[in-house]
Amino acid sequence: MRILEVMPRKHQGPEDFAQNAFRVFQEAIGETPKEESPVPTKNMHASALGRLGGLKGGKARADNMTPEERSEAARKAVQARWAKSRNSEESP
C-alpha cells in the first residue's frame, strides 16, 4: 500500500489591515503576539485509504454494469462535458 503525503501549507495568506495594525501595535508596546493555533491538517493515512478505494470503485462499478448501462453512463458523461464547455464559451 502506497501512502500519499500531504505537504503542509507554508503561507496562510496576507493579514488584513486590522490584523496587521494590531500586530504592529503589540510589537511597539513590547507585547509578544500570541501564536494562532495551527490549521488542522488532513489525516494522511485516511486520505491514502480513501484514494485507494476511489481507484477501485470505478472499475468495480463498470464490471457490474451491463453493456447498455455502461453505454448510457458514458453518454451522460459526454453530454455533461459538452454542456460544461458550452457554458464556459457563452459566458466571457
C-alpha positions in Angstrom: 0.0 0.0 0.0 1.4 3.4 -1.0 0.8 6.3 1.3 0.5 9.7 -0.3 2.0 12.5 1.7 0.3 15.9 2.0 2.5 18.9 2.1 1.6 21.5 4.8 0.8 25.0 3.5 3.5 27.4 4.3 1.6 30.6 3.5 -1.8 31.3 5.1 -2.4 34.4 3.0 -1.9 38.1 3.8 -3.1 39.6 7.0 -5.9 42.1 6.6 -5.4 45.7 7.7 -6.7 45.3 11.2 -4.7 42.2 11.9 -1.5 43.8 10.7 -2.2 47.0 12.7 -2.8 45.1 15.9 0.4 43.1 15.4 2.5 46.3 14.8 0.9 47.9 17.9 1.7 44.8 20.1 5.3 44.9 18.8 5.5 48.6 19.5 4.5 48.3 23.2 6.7 45.3 23.7 4.0 42.6 24.0 4.5 39.4 22.2 1.6 38.5 19.9 0.0 35.2 20.8 0.6 32.4 18.3 -2.5 31.3 16.5 -3.4 27.7 16.7 -2.3 25.7 13.6 -4.8 24.9 11.0 -5.9 21.2 11.4 -4.5 19.1 8.6 -5.9 16.0 6.9 -5.0 12.6 8.2 -2.5 11.3 5.6 -3.4 7.7 6.2 -7.2 8.2 5.9 -6.6 10.2 2.7 -4.5 7.4 1.2 -7.0 4.8 2.1 -9.8 6.8 0.5 -7.8 7.3 -2.7 -7.2 3.5 -2.9 -10.9 2.8 -2.6 -11.7 5.5 -5.2 -9.3 4.0 -7.6 -11.0 0.6 -7.3 -14.6 1.9 -7.3 -15.0 2.9 -11.0 -13.7 -0.4 -12.3 -15.8 -2.4 -9.9 -18.9 -0.4 -10.9 -18.2 -0.9 -14.6 -17.7 -4.6 -14.1 -21.2 -4.9 -12.5 -23.0 -3.0 -15.3 -24.4 -4.4 -18.5 -23.1 -3.1 -21.8 -26.2 -1.0 -22.2 -25.8 0.6 -18.8 -22.2 1.4 -19.5 -23.1 3.0 -22.8 -25.8 5.1 -21.1 -23.4 6.2 -18.4 -20.8 7.2 -21.0 -23.5 9.1 -23.0 -24.5 11.1 -19.9 -20.9 11.9 -19.1 -20.2 13.1 -22.6 -23.4 15.3 -22.5 -22.3 16.8 -19.2 -18.8 17.6 -20.5 -20.2 19.2 -23.6 -22.7 21.2 -21.6 -19.9 22.5 -19.3 -17.8 23.6 -22.3 -20.7 25.3 -23.9 -21.5 27.2 -20.7 -17.9 28.4 -20.4 -17.8 29.6 -24.0 -21.1 31.6 -23.7 -20.1 33.5 -20.5 -17.0 35.6 -21.4 
